[in-house]
Amino acid sequence: MRVLSDWLVKFGAAGLILMTAIIGWQVFGRFVLNSSPSWSEQGSMVLMIWYVFFAAAAGFREGFHIRIGLLEDSISDAAAQRVRLVINIVVALFGLVLLAYGTQLVWLVWEFVIPSLGVSRGIAYLPIPFCGLLIILFAVNNFLTELRGEKVQAD
């Protein structure tokens, strides 16, 4: 799971760098060349959807998401473990929602084309069900780790 999470973070970082370069080219084209590329805005939006969802899945695995530890810190270790187990179940259910409804979304918009890119609109939304599946895998892994009595920690 660690290797997969590392790849997701690297993909997210590469997407952010590429999006920054595309927007930089768009600004340069608009203000210096008086001709900005027609694909740059939609291209950067598609990239952003991809890297945000991959980073969100990795964020859950690595624990760099927002969380409030006040409840967990104020109860016994056994109760805190039960809370973490429930949280992993809830997160897995959220991943299932992303998987199911994201698949429906991709299916519904697959035949529509992003005009400036010439690709299916479904490609823009493919990360939603894929990352839903990853979130489920990470949550199940965390749940099983907690059941073994080990505390889940980012590596």
N, C-alpha and C positions, 0 to 999 in steps of 0.2 A: 504494500500500500504506500509505503514511503517513496518508492521510486516513481510510482504513478503520480503521486502528489507533487513530487519535484518537477516532473514533466509538465504538469498543469501550470505550475508557477512559472516555469521557463516559457511556456507558450504564451501565458498572459503577459509576461514582461516583453516578449518579442512583439506581441500584438500592440502593446502600448507604444513601443518604440516606432513600429511601422505606422501606426495611426498618427503619431506626432510628425513623422516625416511627410505623410500624405497631406496633413493639414498645413504644414510648413510650405509644401509645394503649391498648395492651393492659394495661400496668402501671397507667396512670391509671384505666382501667375497672375493673380488679380491685380496687385498693386504695381508690379514691375513690368510685366509683359502685357498687361491689359487683356488677358485671356486666361481665365482659370479653367482647369480641366473639368469636364462635365461629370466625370465619374468620382471625383475625390470625396464629395460629401457623402454619397451613398456608400462608397467603399469604406470610408472610415467608420460609418455607423454600423455596417455589418461586422467589421473587425471588432468594434467595441462590444457588440452583443456577444461575440465569440469569447473574447478574453475576459469579460466580466463574469460570464457564467462559469468558465473554467477556473477562474480565481476564486469564485464563491465556493465551488466544490472543494478546492484545495484549502480554502480558509477554514472550512469545517474540519477537515482532516488535521490540519496543522494547528488549529486553535487560535488563529489570528483574527477571528471574528469578534464582534462585540458580545460580551457576556457579563452577567452580573453574578458575582460570586458571593454576595452577602448571605444569601440563604444557605448555600453550601458550607460557608465558613462558620455559620452559627449553629449548626446541628452536628450530631455525632457522625462518626465516620461511616457507620452502617447505614444511617439514614441518608447521608450524602451519596453513598453508592446507589441507593434506591432512586434518589432524585436523578442521578446521572443516567441510570438505566431507563427511566421514564423519558428523559430528554432525548436519549438516542432513539427510542421508539417514535417519539413525536417527529424528530428530524427525518427518520426513515419514511414516515407517512408523508411528510412534506416532499421528500424526494419522489415518492410514488405519485403524488399529485403532479409534480413537474414532468415525470415520465409519461403519465397517461395524457394529461392535457397538452403537453408539449408535442407529443406524437400526433394528437388530433390537429393541433395548429399547423404543424408541418404538412400533414396530409391535406388540410383544407386550402393552403396557399401554394402548394407545390406547382400548380399549373400557371400561376401568375409570375410574370417576369419583372425584375427590377430594370426599368428601361435604360438607365445610364450604365448599368453593368452587364446587361444581357444574360443574367443568370436567374434561376428560379428564386422566388421570394422564400421558398421553403429552406433554401440553403442558409439564409440568414438566421432561421430559427432552429436549425438542427442541434445547436448546443443545448437547447432547453431539455429535450428528453434525454440526451446523452449525459448531461450533468446531473439530471434527476437520478439516473441509474448509478452514477458515481457516488452521489450523496447517499443512496441506499447502501451501496457496498461499504462506504466509509462508516456509516452509522451501525451497520451490522457488525463490522469489525470492532468498532468501539464497544458495542454492547457485549460481544463475546469476551473481549479483553476485560471489561468490568466484571463479568460473571466469573472469570477466573480469579478475581480478587486483585487484579493489577489495575492501577490507575492509569488511564490513558493520558499520555503526554506526547507533545510534539517532539520529534527526534531532533 
